[in-house]
Amino acid sequence: MARYYTLAKAAEITPYSSGYPWPCEVSVCFDEVRYPVAIAEGIAHGAAAITLTVIDALKDEWQRHFSRSKGE
């Protein structure tokens, strides 16, 4: 089983988080996997995550997640 390491993690209060800190993190896997970058945000049933190729993770649409998690 592949192991992902959290590189950056932060939480901030957003207009949609009802006053609770909303976490965001970026992780990476050094094993030989198809999607080595993982991006996640949210809490419990409000959480969402995606795994991406390195090329896809570097696209502009994901830069906000790197910035929010302090992983630039």
Buried (B, 14 or more C-beta within 10 A) or exposed (E): EEEBEEBBBBBEEBEEBEEEEBBBBBBBBEEEEEBBBBBBBEEEEEEEEBBBEEEEBEEEEBEEBBEBBEBE
